């Protein structure tokens, strides 16, 4: 539920609150990959790119590469863009 809350808050532009919701989701299940994507997005929107990269890397590490291929490739592209 916290991941969904984070998504809703982020869609409303309430990124600081979304970050807290994603962190709650991660605290409950640190091996669930999706909140790391949302957290990376929220951090990136606040210009916290170094932290965002860390979250995208965590997503890549945790994701099932076959099942979540889209999300892994997306995270890799975002990391590359943020490092430019």
N, C-alpha and C positions, 0 to 999 in steps of 0.2 A: 504493500500500500504506500510506503514512503517513496518508492520510485515513481509511482503514478502521481503522487502529490508533487514531487519535484518537477515532473513533466508539466503538470498543470500550472504550477507557479512560474516556471520558466516561460511558458507560452503567454503568460500575463506580463512578462517583463520583470518579474519579481525574482531576479537571479540570486540575490543574497539569501532570500528565504529558500529558494530552490536548492542552493548549496547545502543548507542545513538538512533539508529533507533527504537529499541523496546521501549525505553522511550518516543519517539515521538508518537508511536502507543498508548501507555498507556495514554499519555496526551490527545489524541483525544477522546479515549473511555476507561476510567478506568475500566469499567465492562466487557470488552472483554478479555476473559481468555487466549487466545493463546499467546499474547506477553509475558506474565509472564513466560510461559514455555521457550520460546526462550531466554528471559533475564536470567532466571535461568541457562540455558545451557551455555550461554556466560560467565556469572560470574563464574560458576564452572570451565570452561576451563582456566580462569585466576587465579584460586586458591582462589577466593573470596567466599568461601563456606558458610559462615554465611549469606551473602547477597543472595546467591543462594537459600538457604533454605527458606528465607523469600519470595522469588518470587514463589517458588514451593508451599508454603503454600497459597499464594494469589491465585494461579491457582486453587488449591483444593477448596478454599472458593467460587470462582466465577463459577466454571464449573458446568454444568448440569451433575449430577452424573450418570445418565443413558446414556445420549447421549455421554458423554466424559469419559466413564468408563476407557478406555485404558489409557488416559492421566492422570487421577486421580491416578490410581494404579501405573503408572510409576513414577509420582511425589512422591508418598508415599515411593516407593522403593528407590528412589534416596535420599530422606531425611534420611531414615534409614541408608543408606550406608554412607552418609556424617557425620552422628553423631557418627559413630564407632570410 
